Amino acid sequence: MKKITLVIALIGILLSCKAQVIPVQNSINYLINDTNIPDGTYLKDVDNLFDKFIGTWTGTINNKNYEFVITKITTEYIGISTDKLLLKYRITDLMDNVLVETINLSNDSEYVIKGIHFLENGETYQLIYGGYEVLCGQSGDVFIAVINNNSQLNFILYPDGEIEPSSCPNGQVDQILPTELITLDKQ
């Protein structure tokens, strides 16, 4: 009888310690309501919303060719696990000379664009960007949304405009990512 009671108690303890799973698209609600995500929470892509984003996307705008490779990872920070998208890129001129590339960098590189959350519409995903010239203004928020039966991706960078004057004697540098809407094709 003592063994049965002990087993039942252990099962109860284990069940109460189970991490809370919250759909990743609901994480925006914590930001909007200015509430903390509970420790032990897993912001999980339970509805497979990231699947349509994953892959290689290409397009051309302003005499630059863009190739974006989007993958999904799970990170853990201060006791909260989160599924998120990572975006690596290769940008070339029209002669195919590489202007900048992050495709071969590790996922934890500061130059890899990292996902934050879905917007309230549940379709647009926000990421944070810091380029090679981050102190001179190459930074901001990237917004992506899949359109046309998941065959195209809308992409735009909203620069944050912050610069560190002592690091940028010539002022703010040009953005390497498109600051106007570009529609990319899935490869």
C-alpha positions as CSV (number, residue, x, y, z in Angstrom):
1,M,0.0,0.0,0.0
2,K,2.9,2.4,0.8
3,K,4.4,1.7,-2.6
4,I,1.1,2.5,-4.4
5,T,0.8,5.7,-2.4
6,L,4.4,6.6,-3.2
7,V,4.0,5.9,-6.9
8,I,0.8,8.0,-7.0
9,A,2.5,10.9,-5.2
10,L,5.5,10.8,-7.6
11,I,3.2,10.8,-10.6
12,G,1.4,13.8,-9.2
13,I,4.6,15.6,-8.6
14,L,5.9,14.8,-12.1
15,L,2.7,16.0,-13.7
16,S,2.7,19.2,-11.8
17,C,6.3,19.9,-12.9
18,K,5.4,19.5,-16.6
19,A,6.3,22.5,-18.6
20,Q,3.5,24.7,-19.9
21,V,3.2,24.6,-23.7
22,I,2.0,27.8,-25.4
23,P,1.5,28.1,-29.1
24,V,4.3,30.3,-30.5
25,Q,1.8,32.6,-32.2
26,N,0.4,33.5,-28.7
27,S,3.6,34.9,-27.4
28,I,2.6,38.3,-28.7
29,N,-0.1,38.4,-26.1
30,Y,2.5,38.6,-23.3
31,L,4.1,41.5,-25.0
32,I,0.8,43.4,-25.6
33,N,-0.4,42.7,-22.0
34,D,3.1,43.5,-20.6
35,T,3.1,40.2,-18.6
36,N,6.0,37.8,-18.1
37,I,6.1,34.4,-19.7
38,P,6.1,31.8,-16.8
39,D,9.3,30.0,-16.1
40,G,9.4,26.5,-17.6
41,T,7.2,27.5,-20.5
42,Y,7.8,26.2,-24.0
43,L,6.6,28.6,-26.8
44,K,6.1,25.8,-29.3
45,D,5.2,25.8,-33.0
46,V,2.3,23.3,-32.2
47,D,0.4,24.3,-35.4
48,N,3.4,24.1,-37.7
49,L,3.1,27.7,-38.7
50,F,6.8,27.9,-39.4
51,D,6.8,25.2,-42.0
52,K,5.7,27.5,-44.8
53,F,8.6,29.9,-44.1
54,I,11.3,27.2,-44.0
55,G,13.4,27.0,-47.2
56,T,15.4,29.2,-49.6
57,W,13.9,32.4,-51.0
58,T,15.3,34.5,-53.8
59,G,14.6,37.9,-55.4
60,T,16.1,41.0,-57.0
61,I,15.6,44.7,-56.1
62,N,17.7,47.8,-56.6
63,N,20.4,45.9,-58.6
64,K,21.0,43.4,-55.8
65,N,20.2,39.7,-55.8
66,Y,18.9,38.4,-52.4
67,E,19.0,34.8,-51.3
68,F,17.5,34.1,-47.8
69,V,17.7,30.7,-46.1
70,I,15.1,30.3,-43.3
71,T,15.4,27.5,-40.7
72,K,13.6,26.7,-37.5
73,I,15.4,26.2,-34.2
74,T,14.5,25.8,-30.5
75,T,16.3,28.1,-28.0
76,E,16.3,28.3,-24.3
77,Y,16.8,31.4,-22.3
78,I,16.2,31.9,-18.6
79,G,14.0,28.8,-18.3
80,I,11.9,29.5,-21.3
81,S,12.1,27.3,-24.5
82,T,11.1,28.9,-27.8
83,D,10.7,27.7,-31.3
84,K,11.9,30.5,-33.6
85,L,13.0,31.2,-37.2
86,L,16.6,32.1,-38.2
87,L,17.3,33.9,-41.4
88,K,20.7,33.7,-43.1
89,Y,21.4,35.5,-46.4
90,R,23.7,36.0,-49.4
91,I,23.5,39.3,-51.2
92,T,25.2,39.7,-54.6
93,D,25.3,42.4,-57.3
94,L,24.0,41.8,-60.8
95,M,27.5,40.4,-61.8
96,D,27.1,37.8,-59.0
97,N,29.8,39.4,-56.9
98,V,29.1,38.6,-53.2
99,L,28.4,41.8,-51.2
100,V,27.7,40.1,-47.9
101,E,27.0,36.6,-46.8
102,T,25.9,34.9,-43.5
103,I,24.8,31.6,-44.9
104,N,27.8,29.7,-43.6
105,L,27.8,31.3,-40.1
106,S,26.8,29.4,-37.0
107,N,23.2,29.9,-35.8
108,D,24.4,31.8,-32.8
109,S,26.3,34.4,-34.8
110,E,25.3,38.0,-34.1
111,Y,24.9,38.5,-37.8
112,V,22.2,35.9,-38.3
113,I,18.7,37.4,-38.3
114,K,16.8,36.0,-35.3
115,G,13.0,35.5,-34.9
116,I,11.1,37.3,-32.2
117,H,7.3,36.6,-32.6
118,F,4.3,36.6,-34.9
119,L,2.3,39.8,-35.0
120,E,-1.3,39.9,-33.9
121,N,-2.5,38.9,-37.4
122,G,-0.8,35.5,-36.9
123,E,0.6,35.7,-40.5
124,T,3.5,38.2,-40.3
125,Y,6.6,37.2,-38.4
126,Q,9.0,39.7,-36.8
127,L,12.8,39.2,-36.6
128,I,15.7,41.3,-35.3
129,Y,18.6,42.3,-37.5
130,G,22.1,43.5,-36.8
131,G,24.4,43.7,-39.8
132,Y,28.2,43.9,-40.0
133,E,27.9,47.7,-39.6
134,V,25.5,47.6,-36.7
135,L,27.1,50.5,-34.9
136,C,26.7,52.6,-38.0
137,G,23.0,51.9,-38.5
138,Q,22.7,48.5,-40.1
139,S,20.1,47.2,-37.7
140,G,16.3,47.1,-37.3
141,D,13.3,44.9,-37.5
142,V,12.6,42.5,-40.4
143,F,9.0,41.5,-41.2
144,I,8.2,38.5,-43.4
145,A,4.9,37.0,-44.5
146,V,4.3,34.1,-46.9
147,I,1.8,34.8,-49.7
148,N,0.4,33.2,-52.9
149,N,-0.1,29.6,-51.7
150,N,3.2,29.6,-49.8
151,S,5.2,30.2,-53.1
152,Q,6.3,33.8,-52.3
153,L,7.5,35.7,-49.3
154,N,7.1,39.4,-48.6
155,F,10.2,40.8,-46.9
156,I,11.0,44.3,-45.5
157,L,13.5,45.9,-43.1
158,Y,12.5,48.8,-40.9
159,P,15.8,50.3,-39.8
160,D,16.0,51.5,-36.2
161,G,18.3,54.3,-37.3
162,E,20.6,54.1,-34.3
163,I,24.3,54.8,-34.7
164,E,27.3,55.1,-32.4
165,P,28.9,58.4,-33.6
166,S,32.4,57.5,-32.2
167,S,32.4,54.3,-34.4
168,C,31.0,56.0,-37.5
169,P,33.1,59.0,-38.5
170,N,31.4,59.1,-41.9
171,G,27.9,58.8,-40.4
172,Q,25.2,56.2,-41.0
173,V,26.1,53.6,-43.6
174,D,23.7,52.3,-46.4
175,Q,21.4,49.5,-45.5
176,I,22.3,46.2,-47.2
177,L,18.9,44.7,-46.7
178,P,15.9,46.0,-48.6
179,T,14.0,48.8,-46.9
180,E,11.2,48.6,-49.4
181,L,8.9,45.6,-49.8
182,I,10.5,42.8,-51.8
183,T,8.6,39.7,-52.9
184,L,10.8,36.7,-53.0
185,D,10.2,33.3,-54.7
186,K,10.5,30.0,-53.0
187,Q,13.2,27.8,-54.5
